[in-house]
Amino acid sequence: MKFKSLALISTSVAALVVCASAAQAAPVQGVVYLGVAQWWDRYDYFTNDQLDYNHTSLYGFGKVNIPYDGTKANLQLDFFGDGSLHSSALELAGSRGNFGAGVHINYRDPSEGLLGVFAATGRVWDIYGGNNSPAFMAGLEGQYFCGPWTLYGQAGYMDSSGYFLENAGFVRGLASYYFTPKLKMTGGLAYMDGDVADRNATAWAWQADAQYWFGKSVPVAFTLKYEGRDAEVRYSSATKPELFSNEVSVGFSFYFGGGSIEDADKTGAGTEIPNFDWFRYPVL
């Protein structure tokens, strides 16, 4: 995984942009992101049984939006990967990551918003490296554009196997504000409810990020992002292990098309796949 997966993401999206541009008269837009994240995970099993894992990971994604010429219909393709930067066998405990691909189909009016569906599949790894599982999610999504505000909602289904979240539903809401077309701030909240190891499992997830477009001849944006999650598995009223996860990441987005962040969001690849880290839960 690691660098090879992220390099594949970048080259795949670049190739898709070139091919789609040649095939479509309507403008094709995309973005490739590369960043570094620092994670702080705490597993609470019992009163005096806590495990802390702090690690750094390399994260990347690529997205390309292909409009259907002459209509407001769009096809967006996503590729993503996240891998711990551990380099020795002694550091395997605490390693984690995921990779996958997704697709969005939507109807969008850049002056009002969009309605669509999405689906994604991939594989996730948990803290011990050996725990891994295929994962899938799909659902409905919509955006509403109101002046400098963009409201974004998603609702869907998640499933995996083994020690990860299964047979779950989720809802997610995001609100973005454009202070200028090149400066955006976003906040969001999500809730998941499903099963882990045949036990009920729930989680809250939240995020806050800021993005600034500073590129001129080369359209580049800088992103600072924070994400947190509180996940719980209910074995009994007295046994409810929890996972508290916090992540701070910094990175750069390289845009293909669009004259600003706001323009790229509203006319290009402006939808996203929820975080596949949501599949990780504490298991006894």
C-alpha positions as CSV (number, residue, x, y, z in Angstrom):
1,M,0.0,0.0,0.0
2,K,1.6,3.3,1.1
3,F,3.5,5.2,-1.6
4,K,2.6,2.8,-4.4
5,S,-1.1,3.1,-3.8
6,L,-1.0,6.8,-3.7
7,A,1.1,7.1,-6.8
8,L,-1.4,4.8,-8.6
9,I,-4.2,7.2,-7.4
10,S,-2.5,10.2,-8.9
11,T,-1.6,8.6,-12.2
12,S,-5.1,7.0,-12.6
13,V,-6.9,10.3,-12.1
14,A,-4.5,12.2,-14.5
15,A,-5.2,9.5,-17.1
16,L,-8.9,9.7,-16.6
17,V,-8.9,13.5,-17.0
18,V,-7.0,13.2,-20.3
19,C,-9.2,10.5,-21.7
20,A,-12.5,12.1,-20.6
21,S,-11.5,15.5,-22.0
22,A,-10.9,13.9,-25.4
23,A,-14.2,12.1,-25.3
24,Q,-16.5,14.9,-24.0
25,A,-17.2,18.3,-25.4
26,A,-18.2,19.6,-22.0
27,P,-15.4,20.6,-19.6
28,V,-14.0,17.9,-17.4
29,Q,-12.6,18.8,-14.0
30,G,-10.6,17.0,-11.3
31,V,-8.4,17.2,-8.3
32,V,-5.5,15.2,-6.9
33,Y,-4.7,15.6,-3.1
34,L,-1.6,14.4,-1.2
35,G,-1.1,15.0,2.5
36,V,0.3,13.8,5.8
37,A,-1.8,13.0,8.9
38,Q,-1.0,12.5,12.5
39,W,-3.3,10.1,14.4
40,W,-4.0,9.7,18.1
41,D,-6.0,6.5,18.8
42,R,-7.1,5.4,22.3
43,Y,-8.8,2.1,22.9
44,D,-10.7,1.9,26.2
45,Y,-11.6,-1.7,27.1
46,F,-12.0,-1.7,30.8
47,T,-11.4,0.8,33.6
48,N,-7.7,0.2,33.8
49,D,-7.2,-1.3,30.4
50,Q,-6.3,1.4,27.8
51,L,-4.2,1.2,24.7
52,D,-2.8,4.3,23.0
53,Y,-1.5,4.3,19.4
54,N,0.0,7.4,17.9
55,H,1.1,7.2,14.3
56,T,1.7,9.2,11.1
57,S,0.1,8.2,7.8
58,L,0.3,9.3,4.2
59,Y,-3.1,10.1,2.6
60,G,-4.2,10.8,-0.9
61,F,-7.2,10.9,-3.2
62,G,-8.1,11.8,-6.7
63,K,-11.4,12.8,-8.2
64,V,-12.6,13.5,-11.7
65,N,-16.0,14.9,-12.8
66,I,-17.3,13.9,-16.2
67,P,-20.4,15.9,-17.3
68,Y,-22.8,14.4,-19.8
69,D,-22.6,16.9,-22.7
70,G,-25.7,19.2,-23.1
71,T,-27.3,18.2,-19.8
72,K,-26.8,18.8,-16.0
73,A,-26.0,15.1,-15.4
74,N,-22.5,14.2,-14.0
75,L,-20.4,11.2,-13.4
76,Q,-17.7,11.6,-10.8
77,L,-15.0,8.9,-10.1
78,D,-13.0,8.8,-6.8
79,F,-9.8,7.0,-5.8
80,F,-8.4,7.1,-2.3
81,G,-5.7,5.6,-0.1
82,D,-4.4,6.0,3.5
83,G,-1.4,4.1,4.9
84,S,0.7,4.2,8.1
85,L,4.3,5.2,7.6
86,H,5.6,2.4,9.9
87,S,8.8,0.8,8.6
88,S,9.7,-2.1,11.0
89,A,8.0,-5.1,12.5
90,L,8.2,-3.6,15.9
91,E,5.8,-0.8,14.7
92,L,3.1,-3.0,13.3
93,A,0.9,-2.5,16.3
94,G,-0.8,0.8,15.6
95,S,-0.6,0.5,11.8
96,R,-3.8,1.1,9.9
97,G,-5.1,2.3,6.6
98,N,-7.5,1.8,3.7
99,F,-7.8,2.2,0.0
100,G,-10.7,2.1,-2.5
101,A,-12.6,3.6,-5.3
102,G,-16.0,5.2,-5.6
103,V,-18.5,6.6,-8.1
104,H,-21.1,9.4,-7.9
105,I,-24.0,10.0,-10.4
106,N,-25.8,13.3,-9.9
107,Y,-27.9,16.0,-11.4
108,R,-26.5,19.4,-10.7
109,D,-27.4,23.1,-11.2
110,P,-24.4,25.2,-10.3
111,S,-26.7,28.0,-9.1
112,E,-28.8,25.9,-6.8
113,G,-27.3,22.5,-5.9
114,L,-27.3,18.8,-6.8
115,L,-29.1,15.5,-6.1
116,G,-27.4,12.1,-6.6
117,V,-26.3,8.7,-5.5
118,F,-22.9,7.3,-4.6
119,A,-21.2,4.0,-4.0
120,A,-17.6,3.0,-2.9
121,T,-15.7,-0.2,-2.2
122,G,-12.2,-1.0,-0.9
123,R,-10.3,-2.6,1.9
124,V,-9.5,-1.5,5.5
125,W,-6.8,-2.4,8.0
126,D,-7.0,-2.1,11.8
127,I,-4.3,-1.5,14.4
128,Y,-2.7,-4.9,14.3
129,G,-2.1,-5.0,10.6
130,G,-3.4,-8.5,10.3
131,N,-7.0,-7.5,10.8
132,N,-8.3,-6.4,7.4
133,S,-11.6,-6.6,5.5
134,P,-13.3,-5.6,2.3
135,A,-15.6,-2.7,2.8
136,F,-18.6,-1.2,1.0
137,M,-20.8,1.9,1.3
138,A,-23.5,3.4,-0.8
139,G,-26.2,6.0,-0.4
140,L,-28.0,9.2,-1.4
141,E,-26.4,12.7,-1.4
142,G,-27.5,16.3,-2.0
143,Q,-26.0,19.8,-1.9
144,Y,-27.7,23.2,-1.6
145,F,-25.9,26.4,-2.7
146,C,-27.0,29.5,-0.9
147,G,-24.8,32.5,-1.5
148,P,-21.4,31.8,0.2
149,W,-22.8,28.7,1.9
150,T,-22.9,25.1,0.7
151,L,-24.9,22.6,2.7
152,Y,-24.1,19.0,2.0
153,G,-26.0,15.9,3.2
154,Q,-25.4,12.1,2.8
155,A,-27.3,9.1,4.0
156,G,-26.4,5.5,3.3
157,Y,-25.5,1.9,4.1
158,M,-22.1,0.5,5.2
159,D,-20.9,-3.1,5.3
160,S,-17.7,-5.1,5.9
161,S,-16.8,-8.3,7.7
162,G,-14.9,-9.8,10.7
163,Y,-13.8,-7.2,13.2
164,F,-15.2,-4.2,11.3
165,L,-18.5,-2.4,11.1
166,E,-21.3,-4.5,9.4
167,N,-24.8,-3.9,8.3
168,A,-24.9,-0.3,9.3
169,G,-26.7,2.9,8.4
170,F,-25.2,6.4,8.5
171,V,-26.1,10.0,8.1
172,R,-23.7,12.9,7.5
173,G,-24.1,16.7,7.3
174,L,-21.5,19.3,6.2
175,A,-21.7,23.1,6.0
176,S,-19.1,25.1,4.0
177,Y,-18.6,28.8,3.9
178,Y,-16.6,30.6,1.3
179,F,-15.1,33.8,2.8
180,T,-13.8,34.4,-0.7
181,P,-13.9,32.1,-3.8
182,K,-10.4,30.9,-2.8
183,L,-10.9,30.5,0.9
184,K,-13.3,27.9,2.3
185,M,-14.0,26.6,5.8
186,T,-16.1,23.5,6.5
187,G,-17.6,21.8,9.6
188,G,-19.4,18.4,9.7
189,L,-21.0,15.8,11.9
190,A,-21.9,12.1,11.2
191,Y,-23.6,9.2,13.0
192,M,-23.3,5.5,12.4
193,D,-25.2,2.5,13.8
194,G,-24.6,-1.1,13.0
195,D,-22.9,-4.3,14.2
196,V,-19.4,-5.5,15.1
197,A,-18.8,-9.1,16.1
198,D,-22.6,-9.6,16.3
199,R,-22.9,-6.7,18.8
200,N,-24.5,-3.4,18.4
201,A,-22.0,-0.7,17.5
202,T,-22.4,3.1,17.1
203,A,-20.2,6.1,16.5
204,W,-20.2,9.9,16.2
205,A,-17.7,11.5,13.8
206,W,-16.9,15.2,13.4
207,Q,-14.6,17.4,11.3
208,A,-13.4,20.9,10.7
209,D,-11.1,22.1,7.9
210,A,-9.9,25.1,6.1
211,Q,-8.7,25.3,2.5
212,Y,-6.9,28.2,0.7
213,W,-6.2,28.4,-3.1
214,F,-2.9,30.1,-3.6
215,G,-1.8,28.9,-7.0
216,K,-1.8,31.1,-10.0
217,S,0.0,29.5,-13.0
218,V,-0.5,26.2,-11.3
219,P,-3.9,25.8,-9.5
220,V,-2.9,24.6,-6.0
221,A,-4.7,24.7,-2.7
222,F,-3.5,24.1,0.9
223,T,-5.7,22.2,3.3
224,L,-5.6,22.0,7.1
225,K,-8.1,19.4,8.5
226,Y,-9.1,17.9,11.8
227,E,-11.3,14.8,12.2
228,G,-12.5,13.0,15.4
229,R,-14.5,9.9,16.2
230,D,-16.0,8.2,19.2
231,A,-16.9,4.6,18.5
232,E,-18.5,2.1,20.9
233,V,-19.4,-1.6,20.8
234,R,-22.1,-2.7,23.3
235,Y,-21.3,-6.2,24.6
236,S,-23.4,-5.6,27.8
237,S,-24.5,-2.7,30.0
238,A,-21.2,-2.9,31.8
239,T,-18.9,-3.8,28.9
240,K,-18.8,-1.2,26.2
241,P,-15.3,-0.8,24.7
242,E,-14.7,2.6,23.0
243,L,-12.3,3.9,20.4
244,F,-11.4,7.6,20.6
245,S,-9.7,8.7,17.3
246,N,-8.3,12.1,16.4
247,E,-6.5,13.1,13.3
248,V,-4.8,16.3,12.1
249,S,-3.7,16.5,8.5
250,V,-2.1,18.9,6.1
251,G,-1.8,18.6,2.4
252,F,-2.0,20.1,-1.0
253,S,-4.7,19.8,-3.7
254,F,-3.8,20.1,-7.4
255,Y,-6.8,21.1,-9.5
256,F,-7.6,20.4,-13.2
257,G,-10.1,23.0,-14.3
258,G,-12.0,25.6,-12.3
259,G,-10.8,29.1,-11.4
260,S,-11.2,28.8,-7.6
261,I,-12.2,26.4,-4.9
262,E,-15.8,27.6,-5.0
263,D,-15.9,27.2,-8.8
264,A,-14.3,23.8,-8.7
265,D,-16.7,22.6,-6.0
266,K,-19.9,23.8,-7.7
267,T,-19.0,22.9,-11.3
268,G,-16.4,20.0,-10.9
269,A,-15.6,17.2,-8.6
270,G,-17.4,18.7,-5.6
271,T,-18.8,15.5,-3.9
272,E,-16.8,13.1,-1.7
273,I,-16.7,9.6,-0.3
274,P,-17.1,9.4,3.5
275,N,-14.0,8.4,5.5
276,F,-13.3,4.6,5.3
277,D,-11.7,4.9,8.8
278,W,-15.4,4.8,10.0
279,F,-15.2,1.0,9.7
280,R,-12.7,0.6,12.6
281,Y,-14.1,-0.3,16.0
282,P,-12.8,-1.7,19.3
283,V,-13.3,-5.5,19.6
284,L,-12.7,-7.6,22.6
